[in-house]
Amino acid sequence: MDDVMRKVKELEALVVELEALDRRRVGLGDRLVDLEHFFRRAGCPELSQQALDAFVVTYAGRVLELADGMRG
């Protein structure tokens, strides 16, 4: 039973850590979107595209990859 209780505590700690990571990830995604909009409005299409690519490939792509792994 002690092993089970240790694993319960490990799970609880991991959930807290993942929630904090998720909040940080969402904040980073928001910042990428803000930068993409800023560069687009500033007439910097290359920089706008760079921010968009970072969001789509690195941010959203990783989220989709993780979701796909959870299904399998």
C-alpha positions, 0 to 999 in steps of 0.5 A: 500500500505504501507503494500505491500512496507514493505513486498517488503523490507522484501523480498529484505532483506531476499534474500540478507541474503539467498545469503550470507548464500548460499555463506557460505554453499558452502564454508563449502561444499568445506572445507568438500570435501578438508578434505575428499581428504586430509584424503584419501590421508593421509591414514586415511580412517575413517576420510575420511569417516567421512568427506564424511558422513558429506558432504553427510548427513548434507550438500547435504542431507539438500540441497536435503531436501530443494529442495524437500520442494520447490516443494511441 
